[in-house]
Amino acid sequence: MVKNEMEYMMGLKIRMYPNRRQEKIFWKNINASRFVYNKLLANSWTDSKVFKNKLDKRYPIPEDYWKYSKSGKLFKASTIRPTGLARITKEKYPWLGDKHIDSDMANNALVSYKSAWSLFHKVHNSGTPKFKRKSNPNQGYRTSNHYSSTTVKNNGGVPSLYNGSIKFLDKSHIRLPKVGRIKVKLSEVLPSNRLVRIATVSIKHLPTGEWFVSLLLKSDEPFKKKLPKTNSQVGYDLNTENFLTDSYGNIVDNPRFYRSFKGRLTKEQRKLSRRARRAKSEGRKLWESKNYQKQRKLVAELHARVGNQRKNFLHTISTTLIKNHDLVVGENLKSKNMLKNHALAMSISDVGWKSFIGMLEYKAPLYGRTFIEVDPAYTTQKCNKCGFKMGTNGSIKLTLKDRKWTCPNCTTEHIRDVNASKNILAKGLVELSKPLTEDSPIYK
């Protein structure tokens, strides 16, 4: 089966341990990928009307493309000129012909460039594509996997994780183009599907100095088995006091990972700033200053530790919700707008709501569950028993300080967050009863 026709996809991120020779090859490809992307972006501005007078000088029309009429007049069709990668050749930039440069690197840089412009035209608020900086702490490049018919035939007869140009040699080694055999550490068991292919591969270098390889796997079979029905439905309410409260009254405490490291981070970042000022006053480049680089790596490791703890926490909670309930209903939070509140911005960023919702969205169809997001309007102010809304009929609207309240209509005592989660679940059940449309907020 062709990989483009495969329905199921899965990402696999693996830690790598390259030696010095392999690191040099990685950096050659990273630098080349950044150069190609930036050159493509620069050429897109050269082609605009602003630089029209410079276009003929930089990229003249090849004489092979010139067409004349019988009278000797030049046709308009002769305005065709080289575009894209045709302008970035090995003849013009000889160092791109280095034997360690991956042949698929340039094509993937072109794909990233086109995706950036496509995102700009579709979303608009993402802004025009920006040039990639060499000083960016996160660096990487993408390559592609290929299967030759001879190799596949001699190794099992079907494409797999073990017979492509990028393949696993065993549980602790993988082979990459131009790099060869490299040591890796798997964080999970490799999928055992009958037919699974490696598509695109991303090589990443983090500020901490760690190397990772991310594989996009495709298959005609699900990577996870559908779980049996639990006949359970749950709604949840997110807040900064407690991370999550569900409709059963269960409360998950907010671990506040960033706040727990804030004091040490502040101290280490001040030390980093002092070393940067000292290096500049002595006329040294920051990349030459060993003390600065040592401190920069320490700060990066602290930030990575906070991020890893938060990610592990969110994965645990999201997986538990999806596995234990057939239907999960949450509130459609506009976290971008909420971050404009400077009093709550740090707490909202620390709790990771957007990442948590994203995990629920992709895990629900993976395990055969249903996840819905609903409008959270009035879920806090409304009684889940009788439907009375606070702030109406002479009642006082609830504030953030009111964690418990009694309904003036039916005298039911409510815990604020539990009541909100029950209202969210009720809204989700209403959405399920409606006929499906393109705007239905359902993730299956």
N, C-alpha and C positions, 0 to 999 in steps of 0.2 A: 504494500500500500504506500502511496506517495505521502510524504510527511505533511504536505499542505492539506490533505484530506483527513488527517487524523483529528478526531474530535477532542480528545483529552490532552491537557497540558499540565506540566508540573515544574516548578523551579527547585533546583537543588544547589545549595551554597556550601562550599567545602573549603576548609582551611588548607593552605599549601605551605610547604617548607622548601623553597628553592635554595640552591647553593649560589655562590657568587657569580658563576658563569651564567646560570639561568636568570639571575636577577638582571644582569647586564642586557640579556636578550629581551627580557620583559620591558626594560626602560627604553630600548631602541624602538620597540613597537609602540609603546605609549607615546613617545615623543613624535614618532611618525604619524600616528593617528591624530594627535592634536594638531600637527602641522597641516595635514590634509583637510581636516574639518575647518580650521581657521582660514585656509586658502580658499575653500569652497565658499565660505561665508564672505570673505573679502571680494571674491569674484562676483558674488550676487549684487554687491553694491557697485562694483565697477560697471556692471551691465545696466544699471539704472540711468535715468536721463541726466542725473547730476554729473556723471563721469563719461558721458557719451563721447566727448572729444578725445578721451584717453583710450577708448576701447580699441580703435584701429591700430594704435601704436603697440599696445600690449598683446592683443590677440588678433592679428590681421587675418583676413579671410584667405584660406589656401587657394592657390591658383587653380587647383583641380576643381574648385567649386564655382569658379567664374564662368558665367554664361553670357554670350553675346548674340544679338540678332544678326541677320544677314547684312544689315547696314552698319554693323559694328557698335550698336548701342548696348550698354550693359543692362541686363535684366535685373529686376528687383529680387528675384529668387537667389541672387548671388550674395545676399546679406547673411547667408548661413555661415556660421563660424564655430570653431570648437567650443564645447561647453563641458561642464562637469569635470570628471576625471581626465578627459582628453586634454585639458590644459595643464594637468599636473603629471608630467611624464618623467620617466627616468633619465631621458636625454637632457631635460631642462634642470632636473634636480637629481644628480647622479647618486647621492647618498641614499635615495629611496630604493636603489638597486642592490643594497647590502644583502648578503646571503642570509642574514638572520631576520630580515623583514618578512612578516607573514603576508602571503599573496592575497588573503581574504580581508586583511585589515582595512585597506583603502575602500573596498566596496561597502564594508560595514560602517565606515565613517560617513560615506555618502548616504547610507540609509538613515543614520542618526541626523544628518544635516536636513534631509527631506522631512523627517518626522518633526524636527523642530519648527520648520516653516509651516507644516500642516497643522501643528498644534496652535501656532500663532493665528492662522486664518480661521480655525474653528472656534477657539476659545477667546481670542483677542486679549483678555486680561493677563495672559501669560507673558506678553511683551515679545518683541522681536528677538530672534536668536542672538546670544551673546558669544563673544570670542572666549575660547577656553584658555585659562591662565596657567602658566607653568608653575606659578606659586600656589595653585590650589592644593590643599592638603590631600584631597581625594583624587587619585589618578587611575586611569585604566584604558582598556581598549577592548574591542569585540572581534571575534573571529567566527568562522563557520565550520561545521563538521561535514565531511563527505564520505559516501560509501561507494566503493568500487565493486562492480559485479563479481570480479574474480575473488577479491578478499572475502566478500560476504558468502560466496559459494563454498569457499574453503573453510569457513568458520561458522558452521551452523545452518547456512542456507537462507537466513532472514536477518535483516539489520537489527543490531542489538547494541548494548552498551560496551561490547567487547570487540567489535570488528570494523569500526570506522576510523577515519583519520585522527579523530579524538576518541580515545577509548580508555577504559579501565583495564589495567594489567592484573590487578588483584585488589583486595580490600584497602590497601594502603598506598597504591601507586596508580598514577594516571599518565597517559602520554598526550602531550600537547604539540601542535605544529611548531617546528623550529627549536623547541625547547627540549623535547624528548621526555624521558622517564623522570617523573617528579613525585616526591613524597607528599601524600595528603592524609588528612584525618577526617574520616566520615563521622558526622554527628547523628546519622540515622541509617537504617538498613536500605540498601539499594532496592528499587522496585523490581518485582519478579514477574512483570507482565510478559506474555508470550512475545509480543512485538512492541518494542519501545526503542525510539530513536533519539539521539542527541542532535538538536538543531543548532541554535546559536550558543556561543560560549563567551562569557565576559570575564576578563582578568582585572582584578581590582587591587590597588595598593592603598591601605588606610593610613591615616596620620600616625597611628601607633606603630607603624612599620610592618604590620601583618599583611600577608598576601592571601587573597581568596579567589576561587574560581567559581562562577555561577553558571550552571548548565540549565538550558531550557529543554525539557524532555517532552516528547510527544508519543502518544500511543492511541490505538483504536479501542483500548479497554480502560475502564476507570482505574486510577492509581490507588483508590481507597474503596473498600467494600461498603455498600450501603448498609446502614445500621438498622436493626429491627425497630418497629414502632414502639414508642413508650407511652402513647396516649396522654402525653403531658404537654401543656402549653404554659409559657411564662412571658411576662412583661418585665422590663427593668427600667429603673430610673437612675441616671448618672448625676452625680454632684461632686463637689469638691470636699465636703465634710467626710462622707463615706463614698468610696469609689462607686459602689453599685448597691442598689436595694432592689430585690425582685418582688414579684407579686405574691410570693409565699411568705414574705417577711424576712427572708435571709439577707443579711447585710455583709458586704465585703469591705473591709477597712481600706482606707487610702494609705498606701505604704510611704508616699512622699519621698521617693528615691533621691530626687535632686536636692531637696531641702536637707536631707541627712548628710549630703556631701558638700553643701554650700560653703560651710566654714572653711574646710580644707581646700576647696577649689579656689576660694577667694585668696587664701594665703599663697597658694602655688602660682596663681595667675599674676599676683603682684610681684612675686619673685621673677617670673618670666618677663614682665615689663621692665624691671630693673636691669636684667641682663641684656635686653634689647637696647635700652638707652646707653648702657655701657659700651656695647659693641659699636653702636653708631658714633658715639663720642670718640672712640679710638680709631674710627675709620675702617672698621672691619665689616664685611658683608655678613648678614645673619646666617647664611648657609655655611659660612666658614667658621663661625663661632661654635665651638664644641659645647661650651657651657649652656649657651642658648638652646641648641638643638637637644641637649639632654633634658633640659627643663621643659621644652616644648613637647617632647615625647611623654614626659610624666603627666603633664596637663591633659594631653590627648588620651592617655590611658585611663585617667579618672573620668573623663567624659564618656569614654567607651564603656566603662564599668557601670555607670549610671544607666546608659542606654540599654545595655545587655540585661540588667536586672529588670528594667521596666518592660522590655520586650518579652522576657521569660514570664513575667507576671501576667501580662496581657494574653499571651498564648495559653497559659494555664486556665485562666478564667473563661476565655472565649471557647476553648475546646470543651470545657466542662458544660457550659450552657448548651452547645450544639449537640453533644452526645446524649445529654439527659432529657432533652425536650424536642418534640416534633416541630413545634412552632416557637420561634423567639421573636418578640416584638420590642423594638427600641424606639427612642425618640430621634427625629431627624434634626440634629443639632447643627447650627451654623457657627462652628467654632471660630471661623475666620472673623466673623463679626464680634463674637464674644471676646476675642483677644484684644479688641480695641479698648476694653475696660482695663485700664492699667492697674487697678486694684486687684484684679483676679487673673491677669495675664499669665503670671508665673505659675500660679496654681493650676490653671487650665493646661498650660504647656506640659507641666510636670506629670499630670495624670494620664495623658495620652489617649484622649477620647477618639480622635480621628483614626489612629492606628487600630484601636479596639474595634471600631465599627467596620473598618476595612477587613479585619480578620474574620469577623462574623459573616461578611458578604461572600468571601471565597470559601469558607469552611462549610457553610450551609449546603450548597449543591454537592460538595465533595462527599458528604456523609448522607445525602438524601434527605436533608432537613429543609425547612422553610424559614427565611428571615425577612422581616418586614420593618421598614422605618415609617413612623407616622408623625404627624404634626403634633408637637408637645403643647400647643396652646391650651390653656385652662386645665391641663391635667392636674395641676397642683391645687387649683381653687375649687375644683368640682368634687362633690361627694360621690363616691363610687356606688353607694347604696341607692340614694334617691335622685341623684342628678342635680341637686341644688348647687348653684354657683355662688361662691362667696363674693361679696362686693355688690350684690343685687338685693332688692327688697329690704333696704336699710341695713344690711349686714356689712361688716368691715372686711375689706380685702386682706388676705393673709400676706405677711411680709416674710423675709428670710429668717427672722428671729422666731417665727412661730413654727416650731418643730412638731407640736401636737395641737390638735384643735377638735372641737366638737361641732357637729353639723347643727345649726339652729333649726333646721326643718325636721330632721328625723332623730336628732340627739345621739347620733352615732359618733363614738370617739375614734379619731383617726391619728395614726402616725403619718406625718406629712409625706415622706418618701414612699411608704408602702401604699398609701392611697393613690399617689401619682402613678406608680407602676401598675396598679390594677386598672386605672383609667387608660393607660397606654395599651395594655393587653386588650381591653374592650374595644379600643379604636382599631387595633389590628384585626380583630375578629370581624368587625364591620367591613374593613377593606377586603378581607377574604371573601365575604359574601357578595361583593360587587362583581360584575362581569369584567374579565381581564381586558385591559387596553394597553396601549404603548406607554401610558403614564402611570400604570399601576406600580406601586412601590413594593414589589415582591421579588425576592431573590430566592430562586429554587436551585 
